[in-house]
Amino acid sequence: MTTRTLGTQGLTVSTIGLGLMGMSHAYGTPEQRDLRESIATIHRAIE
């Protein structure tokens, strides 16, 4: 995995990110969001 240093405190982060705002309260009602699908997406990204 490619990483880089973020800021001046030496925090190392991946250069690839996963945007999750679409899984938040900002998009649709709780009934419209599928919690299982959201969790599966996160697990798949970790792989």
C-alpha positions as CSV (number, residue, x, y, z in Angstrom):
1,M,0.0,0.0,0.0
2,T,1.3,3.4,-0.9
3,T,1.4,5.8,2.0
4,R,2.4,9.4,2.7
5,T,3.0,11.6,5.7
6,L,0.1,13.9,6.6
7,G,0.8,17.2,8.3
8,T,3.8,17.8,10.5
9,Q,3.2,15.3,13.3
10,G,4.4,12.3,11.4
11,L,1.0,10.7,10.8
12,T,1.2,8.1,8.0
13,V,-1.9,7.6,5.9
14,S,-2.9,5.6,2.8
15,T,-2.9,7.6,-0.5
16,I,-6.2,6.0,-1.3
17,G,-9.3,7.0,0.6
18,L,-13.0,5.9,0.7
19,G,-15.6,8.7,0.7
20,L,-18.5,7.7,3.0
21,M,-20.6,10.8,3.0
22,G,-23.2,9.0,0.9
23,M,-23.7,6.7,3.8
24,S,-24.4,9.5,6.2
25,H,-27.6,11.3,7.4
26,A,-26.9,13.9,4.6
27,Y,-28.2,11.6,1.9
28,G,-31.8,10.3,2.2
29,T,-33.8,9.0,5.1
30,P,-32.7,6.1,7.4
31,E,-35.2,3.9,5.5
32,Q,-33.5,4.7,2.2
33,R,-30.0,3.8,3.5
34,D,-29.1,0.1,3.7
35,L,-26.9,-0.4,6.8
36,R,-25.9,-3.9,5.8
37,E,-24.7,-2.7,2.4
38,S,-22.8,0.2,4.0
39,I,-21.0,-2.1,6.4
40,A,-20.3,-4.6,3.5
41,T,-18.8,-1.7,1.5
42,I,-16.5,-0.8,4.4
43,H,-15.4,-4.4,4.9
44,R,-14.7,-4.8,1.2
45,A,-12.6,-1.6,1.2
46,I,-10.5,-2.9,4.1
47,E,-9.6,-6.1,2.1
